[in-house]
Amino acid sequence: QVQLAESGGGSVQVGESLRLSCATSEFRVDGTACMGWFRQAPGKEREGVAVMKSRSHLVYSTYYADSVKGRFTISRDNAKNTAYLQMRDLKPEDTAMYYCAADSTGGCRSDNWGDSSGYNYWGQGTQVAVSS
């Protein structure tokens, strides 16, 4: 059974950095797959933050929300079967619960990657709070 486990959240000040990790079990990216991060703030819908598409362990596409471009970087360590979200220059509007998500069918594209219904595996989330 595929499991995703996030870690790395916390409370930081404006302008600081955090790195989120998503450790996976039983989710092998041998074929084409999508994996990434979503977030949900209180009273708001879940939104896509960053997703990477890979085939045979090689990432060949990455997608970012406009609000995080240039500040957030998604990456993976195949040996550890872990995905990361490096977040820099954090802002109060980045405050949210961050979720790791994976799609074993590799269906994410530039026009649909942010649609949470396209992901069949989810972690429990890790909280990020940014204060000024």
C-alpha positions in Angstrom: 0.0 0.0 0.0 1.4 3.4 -1.0 2.0 5.8 1.8 3.2 9.3 1.7 4.6 11.0 4.8 5.4 14.7 5.0 7.7 16.4 7.4 9.6 19.6 7.8 6.8 22.1 8.5 7.0 24.6 11.2 6.7 28.2 12.3 9.0 30.8 10.7 9.4 34.5 10.2 8.8 36.3 6.9 11.8 35.8 4.6 13.0 32.6 6.2 13.2 29.2 4.6 11.9 25.7 5.1 12.4 22.4 3.3 9.5 20.0 3.3 10.1 16.3 2.7 7.8 13.6 1.4 8.9 10.1 2.1 7.1 7.5 0.1 6.7 3.7 0.5 5.7 1.4 -2.2 5.5 4.2 -4.7 8.1 3.5 -7.3 8.5 5.8 -10.2 9.5 3.3 -12.8 6.9 4.4 -15.3 5.5 7.9 -15.8 4.2 9.5 -12.6 3.5 12.8 -11.1 4.4 13.9 -7.6 4.2 17.1 -5.8 2.8 19.5 -3.3 -0.5 21.1 -2.6 -1.5 23.4 0.2 -4.7 24.5 1.9 -5.2 27.5 4.1 -8.1 27.9 6.5 -11.3 28.7 4.6 -9.7 28.3 1.2 -9.6 25.5 -1.4 -6.7 23.2 -1.8 -4.3 24.5 -4.4 -1.4 23.2 -6.3 2.0 24.5 -5.3 4.5 22.5 -7.3 4.5 19.2 -9.2 7.1 17.2 -11.0 6.5 14.7 -13.8 8.9 11.9 -14.2 9.5 8.8 -16.3 11.9 6.0 -15.2 13.2 8.1 -12.3 14.0 11.1 -14.4 12.1 14.3 -13.9 11.3 15.9 -17.2 8.7 18.5 -16.3 8.0 20.7 -13.3 5.0 22.9 -12.7 4.8 25.8 -10.2 2.0 28.1 -9.0 2.7 31.6 -10.1 2.7 32.7 -6.4 5.7 30.6 -5.6 7.8 30.7 -8.8 11.3 31.8 -8.1 10.9 31.1 -4.4 10.0 27.4 -4.2 11.9 24.5 -5.7 10.6 20.9 -6.0 13.1 18.0 -6.3 13.5 14.4 -5.5 16.1 11.9 -4.3 15.5 8.6 -6.0 17.8 6.7 -3.7 15.8 7.8 -0.7 12.4 7.7 -2.6 11.8 11.1 -1.2 10.5 14.3 -2.7 11.3 17.8 -1.4 9.9 21.3 -1.5 12.5 23.9 -0.8 10.7 27.1 0.2 12.6 30.4 0.4 11.6 34.0 1.1 8.5 32.8 2.9 5.5 35.1 3.1 2.5 35.2 5.4 0.3 34.1 2.5 2.3 30.8 2.4 0.8 29.8 5.7 -1.2 26.6 5.1 -1.3 22.9 5.5 1.0 21.4 2.9 0.2 18.0 1.4 2.3 15.7 -0.6 0.4 14.0 -3.5 1.2 11.4 -6.1 -0.4 10.2 -9.3 0.7 6.8 -10.4 -0.8 7.3 -13.9 1.4 10.2 -14.9 -1.6 12.2 -16.1 -0.4 15.7 -15.0 0.0 18.3 -17.7 0.7 22.0 -17.8 -3.1 22.6 -18.0 -4.3 20.3 -15.2 -1.4 19.7 -12.8 -3.1 21.8 -10.1 -6.3 19.8 -10.1 -6.2 17.8 -6.9 -8.7 15.3 -8.2 -6.0 13.9 -10.5 -3.9 12.5 -7.7 -4.6 9.1 -6.1 -2.3 9.2 -3.2 -2.1 11.8 -0.4 -0.1 12.4 2.7 -1.5 13.6 6.0 0.0 17.1 5.7 2.5 19.2 7.5 1.7 22.7 8.8 3.6 25.8 7.7 3.1 29.1 9.5 4.8 32.3 8.5 4.5 35.3 10.7 5.6 38.9 10.2 
